[in-house]
Structures are given as C-alpha cells and as structure tokens.
Amino acid sequence: MIGYQAQVIPAILAGFVLVYLERFWRKHSPEAISMIIVPFLSLVPAVIIAHTVVGPIGWKIGAFISAVVYGGLTSSFGWLFATVFGFLYAPLVITGLHHMTNAIDLQLISDFSGTILWPMIALSNIAQGSAVLAMVFLQKNNEKAKQVSIPSMISAYLGVTEPAMFGVNIKYGFPFFVGMVGSACAATFSVGSGVMANSIGVGGLPGILSINTRYMLSFAVAMLIAIVVPFVITTIVGKKKLSYADIHGKEANRKESLDETAAEGFVSSMTGKIISIEDVPDKVFASKAMGDGFAVELTGKTVISPVSGEVMMAYPTKHAFGIRTHDNKEILLHIGMDTVELGGKGFESTLRAGDMITQGDPIVEVDLEYVKSQGKSLISPVILTSGDKVKLLKVNQDVKIGEKDIIEFE
C-alpha cells in the first residue's frame, strides 16, 4: 500500500551507486568516447541495482525506522519519545529524512483513524518560525536582515521551514537550537494531551485545520508553547550573543552611529590615575612610535569606549582594541603592559572586529587581582594611531570612567 512513497533512504543509496559507477567508468573510459559510454554504463546499471538490491534494502531500513517511531509513539513512554522527536525533527528536515514521516502518519491513520505525529511536525514549523520572529524583533533596525527574516518567518508559520532554518536560524546558530527546544516542549504537551490529527496536510499555524475538533483547544495551547518558548529564549540569548552590527546592521547604521561622535567628544575609558605617554614604562609607547596619547593606571575593572565608532581590531587575547571614529581618528586601547602573555586570562569581552560601538559601551572587564598576581603592570595606554596630536588637560590626577575634559585634540 505504501511502496516507495515517502521513502528517502532508497534514493540516497541509489545515488551513491550512481556516483561510484560514474567515477569508475570515467576513470577507465577513453576520453574521446566518455561522454557517450559513461552516462549509459553508469545510469542503466544504477537503475537495475536500485530496483533489485539497494531499493529493497533502503525500504527495509526506512520501514525499521518507521516501526521504531511508530512503536515509540504508541508505547507508554510516548510522551518521552515525543520530546525526542520534537527536538530532532528540525535536523531531520535538513537531511531530507523528514519525508519518511509521511509513511508513519499513514500507518497511524490506518490503525487509529488519526495521527499524533503530524501535530508535532506542525508545531516544529511554528517553533522555528517563532525563533525567527524573535530575530525580527532583535534586528528591527537592521533592514538588510529583515529582508530575509520576515519572509522566512511567514514561510515557516505556513509550514515551510527551510528558508527560516537556512536563511536565519542556522546562520546564527542559537535560534535553531532554541527552536528545537520549543518544538520539544510543545510536542511533549501535544502527545501528553492526546492531540490527534485527522489527516496530514499543511503544517505551521494552518495545521490546526487538520486537528480533530475535540483536540483543537489542546493543540492551540501547544501552539502557544511553540510560539512563546522560542521567542522568549531567543530574545534573551540574542541580546547577549548578537553583536552591534548583527542587531543594527553594519552599513545601514554606520553613518548614524558615527555622526553622533562629532558632538559627543572624548571621555575617559577607565577609572584610575592619568599619566603622560612619556611616563609609560614601555619604549614603544613612550617614544610615541605608535602615536600620541596618554595612559591610565587602571584601578577599575571596567573599560568602556571613549568614542562612538567601529571596532577595527579586537585581539583574541582581549587585551587590546582598535576603534575608528566618524572623522577617521583611530584609537588603540591597550590594557596593561605585556598582558598579551596572559593569553586572554583575566579579560572578558565579546567584541569583534566590525562591530559598531557607542561611546560608553563596555569593551572589556578586567580581573585586576589576577593581572597583578601575574606580575603585569596595569598602566594602560590610549594611543591615537591615526597620527592626531592631543593635549592632556589632566596629568597625574585620578579620573573616573566616563569623565569628560581629560584631553583635547590639537
């Protein structure tokens, strides 16, 4: 009754056979006639082998997988199996193996006059769409990202998740995983509530039309879970994971962000004692070989951006950062002396090259005690690597983070 409908594995195995036959004949055929004999000697045997050998083998494998899923869903541990299936369905879509679920649905409908599997598939669509919805919310100022995410979200809510997964969720990573978690939660509730579909059909939000009327309310609650859980978790994680450029759009917001710098001036990026660049215990900095500037003997753990601009450089060791302002002033913040030798230990930062940053945004958190315990100085140069000259308005004085009027450009 089913045959090869909804079977993916036989086609995969047949494809492998064709590949190896094609490689073999291409390697052993004269180049002058390879265009004629290679396709013929590859395709014809592949079709025969597919029908007689690998097709039946693949069908058996698919039938075994179907039997496992069917047995799991109809067992006393169906709710647990539902959790696993709901979590793993989205990765199955990536491989194409999700098409085999149609055969399982047909078997369930035949045996029970309905299927508990199809509702979970619709819920997985909704969960992935809801993760994209959260990305739309997070990237509401990123016009370029919205051109992809909004149509992808609509598509997922209507049952086609590939644009959402490949265009948005897998690209950023965490929305895809969060969508899997939301799908698992909704699937557990759905199976636990006995939700059953009369038939298979469209997925996503319209999937409720295929649900048996007595289970529609329960399925609506499951849909709500599939919407709320991915949206909330993706929003929370996204605020920590996404860079400024991811959220606002690097090109679209570059001018707005950098133009603000003209009026905002320059603020102290650190709390500590300000000293002249000539007094820095490092010849490269003290000689102004890298540019004019000053230094702060750091006493506060937080370092902020003294200007608005673009992060041009962020060392993997998180001890040095380069920022370029609207008028192409380039500023290097170097935290401590010889701190590159710490290999990043004692420093916490999520900044990456290409991020847009606003004056006052945190750049790095420094574990002062650890740095000092490693025998490293906390004198931190702030250098104008673009060649600009500065005049210190405060020398050998304590300054606070965010304090203005500490330098002026000459």
C-alpha positions as CSV (number, residue, x, y, z in Angstrom):
1,M,0.0,0.0,0.0
2,I,2.9,2.3,0.7
3,G,5.7,1.1,-1.6
4,Y,8.4,3.8,-2.1
5,Q,6.2,6.8,-1.3
6,A,7.8,9.0,1.3
7,Q,11.0,6.8,1.2
8,V,14.3,8.8,1.2
9,I,16.9,6.2,2.0
10,P,16.4,4.1,-1.2
11,A,17.0,7.2,-3.3
12,I,20.1,8.1,-1.2
13,L,21.5,4.6,-1.7
14,A,20.7,4.7,-5.4
15,G,22.5,8.0,-5.7
16,F,25.7,6.5,-4.1
17,V,25.6,3.6,-6.5
18,L,25.4,6.0,-9.5
19,V,28.3,8.1,-8.1
20,Y,30.6,5.2,-7.8
21,L,29.7,3.7,-11.2
22,E,30.2,7.1,-12.8
23,R,33.6,7.5,-11.2
24,F,34.7,4.0,-12.2
25,W,33.7,4.4,-15.8
26,R,35.1,7.9,-16.2
27,K,38.4,6.6,-14.9
28,H,38.5,3.6,-17.3
29,S,37.0,5.1,-20.4
30,P,38.8,6.7,-23.3
31,E,38.3,10.5,-23.2
32,A,37.1,10.6,-26.8
33,I,34.0,8.5,-26.1
34,S,33.5,9.1,-22.4
35,M,30.6,11.5,-23.0
36,I,28.7,8.6,-24.6
37,I,29.6,5.5,-22.6
38,V,30.0,6.9,-19.1
39,P,26.3,8.1,-18.7
40,F,25.0,4.9,-20.3
41,L,27.2,2.4,-18.3
42,S,26.5,4.4,-15.1
43,L,22.8,5.1,-15.2
44,V,21.5,1.8,-16.6
45,P,23.2,-0.5,-14.1
46,A,22.4,2.0,-11.3
47,V,18.7,1.8,-12.1
48,I,18.8,-2.0,-12.2
49,I,20.7,-2.2,-8.9
50,A,18.4,0.3,-7.4
51,H,15.3,-1.8,-8.2
52,T,16.8,-5.2,-7.3
53,V,19.2,-4.5,-4.4
54,V,19.6,-1.2,-2.8
55,G,15.9,-0.2,-3.2
56,P,14.6,-3.1,-1.1
57,I,17.4,-2.7,1.4
58,G,16.7,1.0,1.7
59,W,13.0,0.3,2.0
60,K,13.7,-2.2,4.9
61,I,15.8,0.4,6.7
62,G,13.1,3.0,6.3
63,A,10.5,0.6,7.4
64,F,12.6,-0.2,10.5
65,I,12.9,3.5,11.4
66,S,9.2,3.9,10.8
67,A,8.5,0.9,13.1
68,V,10.7,2.4,15.8
69,V,8.9,5.8,15.7
70,Y,5.5,4.1,15.5
71,G,6.3,1.9,18.5
72,G,7.7,4.7,20.5
73,L,4.7,7.0,19.9
74,T,2.2,4.3,20.8
75,S,4.1,3.0,23.8
76,S,3.5,4.0,27.5
77,F,6.6,6.2,27.1
78,G,5.1,8.1,24.1
79,W,5.5,11.5,25.9
80,L,9.2,10.9,26.2
81,F,9.5,9.8,22.6
82,A,7.5,12.9,21.6
83,T,10.1,15.1,23.4
84,V,12.9,13.5,21.5
85,F,11.1,13.6,18.2
86,G,10.0,17.2,18.7
87,F,13.6,18.1,19.4
88,L,15.2,16.3,16.5
89,Y,12.6,16.9,13.8
90,A,14.2,20.2,12.5
91,P,17.6,18.4,12.0
92,L,15.7,15.7,10.1
93,V,14.4,18.4,7.7
94,I,18.0,19.4,6.9
95,T,18.8,15.9,5.8
96,G,15.5,15.3,4.0
97,L,14.7,12.3,6.1
98,H,11.6,14.0,7.4
99,H,9.8,12.9,4.3
100,M,9.7,9.3,5.8
101,T,7.3,10.6,8.5
102,N,4.5,10.6,5.9
103,A,4.6,6.8,5.8
104,I,4.4,6.7,9.6
105,D,1.5,9.1,9.6
106,L,-0.4,7.0,7.0
107,Q,0.1,3.9,9.2
108,L,-1.1,5.7,12.3
109,I,-4.2,7.0,10.4
110,S,-4.9,3.5,9.2
111,D,-4.6,1.9,12.7
112,F,-6.1,4.7,14.9
113,S,-8.2,6.8,12.5
114,G,-5.8,9.7,13.2
115,T,-2.2,10.6,13.7
116,I,-0.4,12.0,16.8
117,L,2.8,12.6,14.7
118,W,1.5,15.2,12.3
119,P,0.6,17.7,15.0
120,M,4.2,17.6,16.3
121,I,5.5,18.4,12.8
122,A,3.3,21.4,12.6
123,L,4.5,22.5,16.0
124,S,8.1,22.2,14.9
125,N,7.4,24.5,12.0
126,I,5.8,27.0,14.4
127,A,8.8,26.8,16.8
128,Q,11.4,27.6,14.1
129,G,9.2,30.4,12.8
130,S,8.9,31.8,16.3
131,A,12.7,31.8,16.7
132,V,12.9,33.9,13.5
133,L,10.2,36.2,14.9
134,A,12.5,36.9,17.9
135,M,15.3,37.7,15.4
136,V,13.0,40.1,13.6
137,F,12.3,41.8,17.0
138,L,16.0,41.9,17.8
139,Q,17.0,43.1,14.4
140,K,14.2,45.6,13.9
141,N,16.7,48.3,13.0
142,N,18.6,46.0,10.6
143,E,16.8,46.5,7.2
144,K,19.0,44.0,5.4
145,A,18.4,41.2,7.9
146,K,14.6,41.9,7.9
147,Q,14.5,41.4,4.1
148,V,15.4,37.7,4.8
149,S,13.9,37.1,8.2
150,I,10.4,38.4,7.7
151,P,9.6,36.3,4.5
152,S,11.3,33.3,6.2
153,M,9.2,33.7,9.3
154,I,5.9,33.9,7.3
155,S,7.0,30.8,5.3
156,A,7.8,28.8,8.5
157,Y,4.4,29.8,10.0
158,L,2.8,28.4,6.8
159,G,4.6,25.1,7.1
160,V,7.8,25.5,5.0
161,T,10.8,25.9,7.4
162,E,13.8,25.6,5.0
163,P,14.1,29.4,4.4
164,A,13.8,30.1,8.1
165,M,16.4,27.5,9.1
166,F,19.0,28.0,6.3
167,G,18.4,31.8,6.0
168,V,18.3,32.8,9.6
169,N,18.4,30.2,12.4
170,I,21.3,28.0,11.3
171,K,23.2,31.2,10.2
172,Y,23.2,32.4,13.8
173,G,23.2,29.0,15.5
174,F,21.4,29.6,18.7
175,P,17.9,30.4,17.2
176,F,17.9,27.0,15.5
177,F,18.7,25.2,18.8
178,V,16.2,27.2,20.7
179,G,13.6,26.4,18.1
180,M,14.3,22.7,18.7
181,V,13.8,23.2,22.4
182,G,10.5,25.0,21.8
183,S,9.4,22.2,19.5
184,A,10.3,19.5,22.1
185,C,8.2,21.3,24.8
186,A,5.2,21.7,22.5
187,A,5.4,18.1,21.2
188,T,5.5,16.8,24.8
189,F,2.4,18.7,25.7
190,S,0.7,17.7,22.4
191,V,1.2,13.9,22.9
192,G,0.6,14.1,26.6
193,S,-2.8,15.7,25.8
194,G,-3.6,13.1,23.3
195,V,-3.8,15.6,20.4
196,M,-4.6,13.8,17.1
197,A,-4.9,15.0,13.5
198,N,-7.5,13.5,11.2
199,S,-5.1,13.7,8.2
200,I,-1.7,15.1,7.1
201,G,-1.6,18.3,5.2
202,V,-0.3,21.9,5.6
203,G,1.9,22.5,8.6
204,G,2.6,25.6,10.7
205,L,-0.2,27.7,12.0
206,P,-2.8,26.4,9.5
207,G,-2.0,22.9,10.8
208,I,-4.8,23.3,13.3
209,L,-7.3,22.8,10.5
210,S,-6.2,19.1,10.3
211,I,-6.7,18.5,14.0
212,N,-9.7,16.6,15.3
213,T,-12.1,19.1,16.7
214,R,-12.1,17.7,20.2
215,Y,-8.4,18.3,20.4
216,M,-8.2,21.8,18.9
217,L,-8.1,23.6,22.2
218,S,-5.2,21.4,23.5
219,F,-3.4,22.0,20.2
220,A,-3.9,25.7,20.5
221,V,-2.2,25.6,23.8
222,A,0.6,23.6,22.3
223,M,0.9,26.2,19.5
224,L,1.2,28.9,22.2
225,I,4.0,27.0,23.8
226,A,5.7,26.7,20.3
227,I,5.4,30.4,19.9
228,V,6.3,31.8,23.4
229,V,9.2,29.5,24.4
230,P,11.4,30.0,21.3
231,F,10.5,33.7,21.1
232,V,11.4,34.4,24.8
233,I,14.6,32.3,24.9
234,T,15.9,33.6,21.6
235,T,15.3,37.2,22.6
236,I,17.2,36.7,25.9
237,V,20.1,34.8,24.4
238,G,20.2,37.1,21.3
239,K,20.7,40.2,23.5
240,K,23.9,38.6,24.8
241,K,25.1,36.8,21.7
242,L,24.4,39.2,18.8
243,S,26.9,41.9,18.0
244,Y,26.0,45.6,17.5
245,A,26.4,45.0,13.7
246,D,24.1,42.0,13.9
247,I,21.4,43.9,15.6
248,H,21.6,47.3,13.9
249,G,23.1,46.4,10.5
250,K,26.7,47.5,9.9
251,E,26.2,49.5,6.8
252,A,22.7,50.9,7.5
253,N,23.7,52.3,10.9
254,R,27.3,53.2,10.3
255,K,26.6,56.9,9.4
256,E,24.1,57.4,12.2
257,S,26.3,55.9,14.8
258,L,29.5,57.7,13.7
259,D,27.9,61.1,13.1
260,E,27.0,61.2,16.8
261,T,30.7,61.2,17.6
262,A,31.2,64.7,16.3
263,A,29.2,66.2,19.1
264,E,30.0,63.8,22.0
265,G,33.7,64.5,22.4
266,F,36.1,62.1,24.2
267,V,35.6,60.5,27.6
268,S,37.8,58.5,29.9
269,S,37.5,54.8,29.1
270,M,38.9,53.8,32.5
271,T,39.0,54.7,36.2
272,G,42.5,55.3,37.5
273,K,45.4,57.7,37.5
274,I,46.1,59.5,34.2
275,I,49.7,59.8,33.2
276,S,51.6,61.3,30.2
277,I,52.6,58.9,27.4
278,E,56.3,59.7,28.0
279,D,56.0,58.1,31.5
280,V,54.7,54.8,30.3
281,P,57.3,52.0,31.1
282,D,57.5,50.8,27.5
283,K,59.8,52.4,24.9
284,V,57.4,51.8,22.0
285,F,54.6,53.7,23.7
286,A,56.8,56.3,25.5
287,S,58.6,57.2,22.3
288,K,55.2,57.8,20.5
289,A,56.3,55.4,17.8
290,M,52.7,54.2,17.6
291,G,51.2,57.7,18.0
292,D,50.5,60.4,20.6
293,G,48.2,59.7,23.5
294,F,48.3,59.1,27.3
295,A,47.9,56.3,29.7
296,V,45.8,55.4,32.7
297,E,47.0,53.3,35.7
298,L,43.9,51.2,35.9
299,T,42.0,50.8,39.2
300,G,38.6,50.0,38.0
301,K,37.7,46.7,36.3
302,T,35.5,48.0,33.5
303,V,36.8,49.6,30.3
304,I,34.4,51.5,28.1
305,S,34.6,53.0,24.7
306,P,35.8,56.7,24.8
307,V,34.1,57.4,21.5
308,S,31.4,56.1,19.1
309,G,32.7,54.3,16.1
310,E,33.7,50.9,14.6
311,V,35.8,48.3,16.2
312,M,38.7,47.9,13.7
313,M,40.6,45.4,15.7
314,A,40.0,43.1,18.7
315,Y,42.9,40.9,19.8
316,P,41.9,37.3,20.6
317,T,43.7,37.8,23.9
318,K,41.2,40.6,24.7
319,H,43.9,42.9,26.0
320,A,43.9,45.4,23.1
321,F,41.2,47.0,20.9
322,G,41.2,49.5,18.0
323,I,38.4,51.9,17.3
324,R,37.9,54.3,14.4
325,T,35.7,57.4,14.8
326,H,33.5,59.2,12.2
327,D,36.3,61.5,11.2
328,N,38.8,58.6,10.8
329,K,40.6,59.1,14.1
330,E,42.0,55.7,15.1
331,I,42.3,54.9,18.8
332,L,44.2,52.0,20.3
333,L,43.3,50.8,23.9
334,H,46.0,48.6,25.3
335,I,45.1,47.2,28.7
336,G,48.2,46.8,30.9
337,M,51.8,46.1,30.0
338,D,52.9,42.8,28.4
339,T,49.4,41.4,29.1
340,V,49.3,39.6,25.7
341,E,51.4,37.0,27.6
342,L,48.3,36.1,29.7
343,G,46.6,34.6,26.7
344,G,43.2,36.2,27.4
345,K,43.1,35.1,31.1
346,G,41.8,37.9,33.3
347,F,39.9,39.6,30.4
348,E,36.2,39.2,29.4
349,S,34.9,40.7,26.2
350,T,32.5,39.8,23.4
351,L,33.6,42.5,20.9
352,R,34.6,41.5,17.4
353,A,36.2,43.4,14.5
354,G,33.4,45.1,12.5
355,D,31.2,45.7,15.5
356,M,29.7,49.2,15.8
357,I,30.1,50.7,19.3
358,T,28.7,53.7,21.1
359,Q,30.5,55.9,23.5
360,G,30.2,54.4,26.9
361,D,29.6,50.9,25.8
362,P,31.6,48.3,27.8
363,I,34.7,47.0,25.9
364,V,36.3,44.6,28.4
365,E,36.1,43.5,32.0
366,V,39.5,43.1,33.7
367,D,40.3,40.9,36.7
368,L,42.7,43.4,38.3
369,E,43.9,41.0,41.0
370,Y,44.7,38.2,38.6
371,V,46.6,40.6,36.3
372,K,48.7,41.9,39.2
373,S,49.3,38.4,40.5
374,Q,50.9,37.6,37.2
375,G,53.4,40.5,37.7
376,K,51.8,42.6,34.9
377,S,51.5,46.4,35.2
378,L,48.0,47.9,34.9
379,I,49.3,51.0,33.2
380,S,47.1,51.1,30.1
381,P,48.0,53.3,27.1
382,V,45.3,55.1,24.9
383,I,47.0,55.9,21.6
384,L,45.9,57.9,18.6
385,T,47.3,55.6,15.9
386,S,45.9,57.8,13.2
387,G,48.7,60.4,13.9
388,D,46.5,63.0,15.7
389,K,48.1,65.1,18.4
390,V,46.5,65.5,21.8
391,K,46.9,67.8,24.8
392,L,46.4,66.4,28.3
393,L,44.1,68.6,30.4
394,K,44.7,66.4,33.5
395,V,48.1,64.9,34.3
396,N,48.9,62.7,37.4
397,Q,45.3,63.0,38.5
398,D,42.7,60.5,39.2
399,V,40.0,60.2,36.6
400,K,36.7,58.3,36.6
401,I,35.2,56.2,33.9
402,G,33.1,58.3,31.5
403,E,34.7,61.6,32.7
404,K,35.0,64.3,30.1
405,D,37.5,67.1,29.5
406,I,40.6,64.9,30.0
407,I,42.2,65.7,26.6
408,E,41.7,67.9,23.7
409,F,42.8,67.4,20.1
410,E,45.4,69.8,18.7
